[in-house]
Amino acid sequence: MEKITDWRQLWKELVAIKSASRSNGVSPAPRDPWNDRALAFKQGVLRRWQRPDSSRNFILSQLDADSTVLDIGAGTGSWAALLARRARRVTAVEPSPAMIAVLSASLEEEGIRNVSIVEGSWPEVYVEPHDFSLCSHAMYGAPDLEAFILRMIACTRRTCFLLLRAPSLDGIRAEAARHVWGQPLDSPNFTIAYNILIGMGIYANVLMEDTGLWKPRVSPSIEDAHRDLKRFLGLADSPEHDGYLLTLLRRRLRWRCGRYLWPPEVRSALVYWNVRDF
Ligand SMILES: C[S@@+](CC[C@H](N)C(=O)[O-])C[C@H]1O[C@@H](n2cnc3c(N)ncnc32)[C@H](O)[C@@H]1O
């Protein structure tokens, strides 16, 4: 019989691979990984948010005019601004100065005055308890997810919300992970986080976002896709799996309008629980 997976260890190992892959396989990772990307990130969220989605609708439906909300890893502040219009006060925790610069400018532009920005990393940073806490796609660099969640619970009076990537098991990255590592979970994600929560005795609710799979990745060439996939798997410096990965990409990428399209493979999962129930 198979052994039960050590989910905390698997999360930790995948965080380490992800963090090594950011260094591009050549030079050390830049100190602020968002330096040149913060504005583009904001524009990407604005584009996606032109369509309504069940995660935003559900979270907003839980708040009232007296609520306080903690937004962990607020990035360029799309969530903080959205929540601030419904709640009394929002605290936006964010470690990246580049993200904070865009976040402050956006709040200023929109005339939002009830968001306090705290520069720092979760779970180390100090904040007071809030009614609600949210972490949207900002936990993937934290090696100890249990410590991350325990600190979140300690700072939450009512409900914790996590938004996480939920990749399909038949995506290219999953297929590559299965070949290279013997299992298809290609990154710190929903499946692993949910099992860590169960290990903590938390049987959280899940709402799969109704917008379905994210727009597919695109690559200008097979060589670019190969470089990208190798970096993603932490294999930038190793030729060991090159033959397999190139064959996989040639089999699964589709040439459309002058570029290669990856099959769509990720959706968003909203995980939430009331801290008083556990
Ligand atoms: C993908 S962005 C998501 C931003 C925002 N939550 C959203 O959904 O639009 C991830 C953000 O989390 C921040 N982040 C990464 N690690 C963090 C940590 N340990 N504590 C707090 N924020 C973190 C990054 O600097 C970045 O701004």
The ligand as a MOL file (V3000), in Angstrom:
LIG
                    3D

  0  0  0     0  0            999 V3000
M  V30 BEGIN CTAB
M  V30 COUNTS 27 29 0 0 0
M  V30 BEGIN ATOM
M  V30 1 C 0.4340 37.0030 -6.9370 0
M  V30 2 S 0.4960 38.4100 -5.9380 0 CHG=1
M  V30 3 C -1.1960 38.4850 -5.3510 0
M  V30 4 C -1.5940 39.8700 -4.9350 0
M  V30 5 C -3.0280 40.0070 -4.4490 0
M  V30 6 N -3.2730 39.2400 -3.2650 0
M  V30 7 C -4.0250 39.6330 -5.5270 0
M  V30 8 O -4.6440 38.5680 -5.4310 0
M  V30 9 O -4.1660 40.4240 -6.4730 0 CHG=-1
M  V30 10 C 1.3430 37.8220 -4.5010 0
M  V30 11 C 1.6930 38.9190 -3.5180 0
M  V30 12 O 2.0230 38.3340 -2.2680 0
M  V30 13 C 3.1350 39.0020 -1.7270 0
M  V30 14 N 3.7860 38.0580 -0.7980 0
M  V30 15 C 4.6400 37.0530 -1.1130 0
M  V30 16 N 5.0130 36.4150 0.0210 0
M  V30 17 C 4.3770 37.0180 1.0420 0
M  V30 18 C 4.3580 36.8220 2.4600 0
M  V30 19 N 5.0850 35.8640 3.0510 0
M  V30 20 N 3.6130 37.6540 3.2120 0
M  V30 21 C 2.8700 38.6260 2.6430 0
M  V30 22 N 2.8450 38.8490 1.3180 0
M  V30 23 C 3.5820 38.0620 0.5320 0
M  V30 24 C 3.9620 39.3740 -2.9500 0
M  V30 25 O 4.8800 40.4080 -2.6760 0
M  V30 26 C 2.8790 39.7740 -3.9340 0
M  V30 27 O 2.5370 41.1130 -3.8290 0
M  V30 END ATOM
M  V30 BEGIN BOND
M  V30 1 1 1 2
M  V30 2 1 2 3
M  V30 3 1 2 10
M  V30 4 1 3 4
M  V30 5 1 4 5
M  V30 6 1 5 6
M  V30 7 1 5 7
M  V30 8 2 7 8
M  V30 9 1 7 9
M  V30 10 1 10 11
M  V30 11 1 11 12
M  V30 12 1 11 26
M  V30 13 1 12 13
M  V30 14 1 13 14
M  V30 15 1 13 24
M  V30 16 1 14 15
M  V30 17 1 14 23
M  V30 18 2 15 16
M  V30 19 1 16 17
M  V30 20 1 17 18
M  V30 21 2 17 23
M  V30 22 1 18 19
M  V30 23 2 18 20
M  V30 24 1 20 21
M  V30 25 2 21 22
M  V30 26 1 22 23
M  V30 27 1 24 25
M  V30 28 1 24 26
M  V30 29 1 26 27
M  V30 END BOND
M  V30 END CTAB
M  END
